[in-house]
């Protein structure tokens, strides 16, 4: 009975992890779409960013929900990793990880930690200055400032390189994470193969677009 309860709890944790991951994927799609506009039109990017930055629904509802989702996803990832490690306390005499699983699946915790560090840098570059501008300094809203602030952050080649490396590891994280999410939710049907292909495409296209945006603004500074 106790073993069955532990198994059910583990399954619920994996499902919750999967749902939070899919929720964050929707945010990534929105985020890369907005940032890609900066390559196409400075004015449209400023207008869209200003709308996002001052819309009460986005600022006071969606943004806190997003923050909770990020924290939950990472905490649950560490919990499941510790749980899996504890389930196999004795290391195998010989284990060839590459023969049994892909690099991305064996190093999800590493890519996750890099992404977490990247989020810290991203908050330092954009979120903290935004909070200071709007709520501490109390500056007058300026709908033309966003493009210049974005381009300025990619002037430094080291910072641009860190962003690009983080985006590549994000791709590896998404590559395994999407398939794992489908498996955790028991989606084994006629649509699972199609959804897997969509997930793998997302894991390649979205990080690649982020890299393109960073490099574009760096070399056009």
N, C-alpha and C positions, 0 to 999 in steps of 0.2 A: 504493500500500500504506500509506504513512504517512498519507495523507489519510483513508483508510478507518479506520485506527486512531484518529485524532483524532475522527472522527465517532462511532465507537463509544464512545469515552471521554466525549464530550459527552452522548450519549444515556444512558449509565450515571449520569452526574452528575445529569441531569434526573430520572431514575427514583428515584435516592436522595433527591433533594430532595423529590419527590412523596411517597415513603413516609414520610419524616420528618415532612412536613406532615400527613399523614393520622394518624400516630401522635399528634401534638400536638393534633389535633382531638378525639381521644378523651379526652384530658386535659381540654380545655376543657369538654366535655360533662359530665364528672364534677365539675369545679370549679364550674360554674354551678349544677349540681343541688344540690351541698352548700350553696353560698352562698344559694340561693333558699329553703332550709329556714329560714334566719334570719328571713325575712319571716313564715313560717307558725308556727314554734314555737321559742322561745328554748331550751327544755330539750332538744328533739331536736337542734337545731343544736349545742349544747354537747356532747351525747353523741357525735354523729357526728364532730365535730372532735377530741374527745379520743381516740376510737378511731383516727382517721387519724394523730393526732400521736404515738401511742405504740405503734402496730402495727409490729413489727420488719420485716415483709415490705414494708410501705409505706415506712418510714423508711430502711432499709438496702439495699433492692433497687430498688423502683420509683422512689424519689426520685432516686437517682443516675442511673438510666437516663433519667429525664425530663430531668435537667440536661444529660446528654450529647446527648439529642435536640434540645434547644433550641439548644445551642451549634452542633451540626452543621448544623441547619437554617439558622441565620443565616450561618454561615461559607460554606456552600454557596450561599446566596443572593447573597452578595457576589462569590463566585468566578464564578458564572454571569453576573452583571451585568457584571463586568469582561470576561469572555469575549465576551459579546455586543457590548459597546462596542468591543473590539479588532477584532471581525470587520467593523465598519463604521467605519474610521478617518476617512473623508471624509464630512462632513455633507452632506446633500442641500441643494441650492440653495433648495428650498421644501419644507417638510414641515408638513403640518397633522395633528398627532397625533390630535386629536379626531375627525378624519374617518376614521381608520384603526383606532383602538383606544379602548377605554373609559378613563376617568380612572383607575380602579383598576388596570388593566393597565399603564398608562404610568407609574404612580407607586408601584409595588410597593416600590421601594427606600426611598421616603419613608415610606410607611406602616409598613414593616418597621423603620426607624430609630426612629420614634415608639413603636412597640410595644416595641422594645428598651429605650428610655429609660423607658417605663412599667414594664417588668419590674424595672429598677433601683429605681424608686420603690416598687414592690410588695415587693421584697425588703427594702428599708429599713423599710417599714411593718410587715411581718408576719414574714418569714423570719428576719431578723437578731435581732429581739426574741425570737423563739421559740428560736433557737439559744442566745441568752444565758440565757434562762429555764431551759432544760433542761440545758445542758451546761457553762455557765460559772458562773452563780449557783447552780445545783444546787437550785433551789427544789422544794418538795414539789408533786407533781402536783395540779392543781386543775381538776376537770372543769367548773367553772362560770365560768371566766374568759373563754372564747372570744367569747361574744356581746358582752360589754362592750368587749373589745378591738376587735372589728369596728366596733361603733357609734361608738366614740371616733374612729376614723380618718376617719369621714365627717362629723364635726362642722364641720370647716373647709370653707367654701364653695369656696375656691381649689383645695384638694386634691380635693374632690368633682368640680369642673369638669374638672380634669386627667384624672381617671379616666374621666369621661364622654366627653371628646374622644378619649381613647385607645381606648375601646370602639367608638366610631364608626369610627375608622380601622382597627380590628381587623376590623370588618364589611366594609369595602372590601377589605382584604387577603384575607379569606376568600372574598369574592365572586369574585375572579379566581383565587385560589390553588386552590380546589377544582376548577374547570373545567380549569385548567392541569395539575393533578395527574392527572386522568383522561386528558387528552390525552397526557401524558408516558408514561403506562403503557399507551397504545394501547388504551384501552377504548372502542372504537367498535363497539358491538353494540346489540341491541334494548333493553338495560337502560341504555344511556348517557344517554338523555334523562331517564329517571326519576331516575337518580343525580344528574344535573345539577340537577334541580329540588330534590332533597333537599339538595344542597350549597348552592344559593342560599337555600333556606329556613333552613338552619343559619346562614348568613352574616348573616341578618336577625334571627332569633329569639334566638340566643345573645348577641350584643352588646346587643340590646335588653333582655334579661333582666338583664345586668350593669348597664346604665344604670338600670333600674328599682330594682334592689337598692341601688345607691349613692344614688339620689334618695330612696328610701323611708327609709333610715336617716338621711339628712341632715335631712329635713324632720320626722322623728319623734324627733329627738334631744332 
